[in-house]
């Protein structure tokens, strides 16, 4: 992608793609706690201190961006959709760092 074609819609999609997983992580941990008969506090502590569990929960929360991506594709707002994908890719270096270091 050429930066000369970068628009405000790309930026809004990027911010939306970055913020959505942060908001969805507690919901994913809560649903996991309900399905596995744990207390939310136990799994939240595990999420905070256990790197492998943290990777799983963040990866599951990034899936929520698919809803935004699909919505913007159907409305033919391709710049927003591209921003959402780029916002999702921001998490990749963090996940790779936690996984291998």
C-alpha positions in Angstrom: 0.0 0.0 0.0 1.3 3.4 -0.9 1.2 5.9 1.9 0.2 8.7 -0.5 -3.2 6.9 -0.7 -3.6 6.8 3.1 -6.8 8.4 4.2 -8.7 9.2 7.4 -10.8 6.1 6.9 -7.7 3.9 7.1 -6.8 5.6 10.4 -10.3 5.1 11.8 -10.3 1.4 10.8 -6.8 1.0 12.2 -7.9 2.4 15.6 -11.1 0.3 15.6 -9.1 -2.8 14.7 -6.7 -2.1 17.6 -9.3 -1.2 20.2 -11.8 -4.0 19.6 -9.7 -6.9 20.8 -8.7 -4.9 23.9 -12.4 -4.6 24.8 -13.2 -8.2 23.9 -10.5 -9.9 25.9 -12.5 -9.7 29.2 -15.5 -11.1 27.5 -13.5 -14.0 26.0 -12.0 -14.7 29.5 -15.5 -14.6 31.0 -17.0 -17.0 28.4 -14.0 -19.3 28.9 -14.5 -19.2 32.7 -18.2 -20.1 32.3 -17.5 -22.9 29.9 -14.8 -24.5 32.0 -16.5 -24.0 35.4 -13.8 -21.6 36.8 -14.2 -18.3 38.5 -13.5 -15.2 36.3 -10.9 -14.0 38.8 -8.9 -17.3 38.5 -8.8 -17.1 34.7 -8.1 -13.4 34.7 -5.1 -14.0 37.0 -4.0 -16.8 34.7 -4.4 -14.5 31.7 -2.3 -11.9 33.5 0.6 -14.1 34.4 0.6 -17.1 32.0 2.0 -16.2 28.6 0.7 -19.2 26.7 -2.8 -18.6 28.0 -2.5 -14.9 27.2 -1.6 -15.7 23.6 -4.7 -17.9 23.3 -7.1 -15.3 24.7 -5.6 -12.4 22.6 -5.8 -14.5 19.5 -9.5 -15.4 20.2 -10.3 -11.7 20.8 -8.7 -10.7 17.5 -11.4 -12.8 15.8 -13.9 -10.2 16.8 -12.4 -7.9 14.1 -13.8 -10.2 11.5 -17.2 -8.8 12.2 -16.0 -5.3 11.5 -14.1 -6.4 8.4 -17.1 -8.2 7.0 -19.4 -5.3 7.8 -17.2 -2.8 6.0 -16.7 -5.1 3.0 -20.4 -5.4 2.6 -20.9 -1.7 2.8 -18.0 -1.3 0.3 -16.0 0.8 2.7 -12.7 -0.8 1.7 -10.5 1.7 3.4 -12.1 1.0 6.7 -11.7 -2.8 6.1 -8.0 -2.4 5.3 -7.5 -0.4 8.4 -9.2 -3.1 10.5 -6.9 -5.7 9.0 -3.9 -3.6 9.7 -5.1 -3.0 13.3 -5.3 -6.7 13.7 -1.8 -7.2 12.4 -0.5 -4.8 15.1 -0.9 -7.7 17.6 1.4 -10.0 15.6 4.8 -8.8 16.9 3.5 -8.9 20.5 2.2 -12.5 20.0 5.5 -13.6 18.4 7.5 -12.0 21.1 5.5 -13.7 23.9 5.6 -17.0 22.0 9.4 -17.2 21.4 11.0 -15.0 24.1 
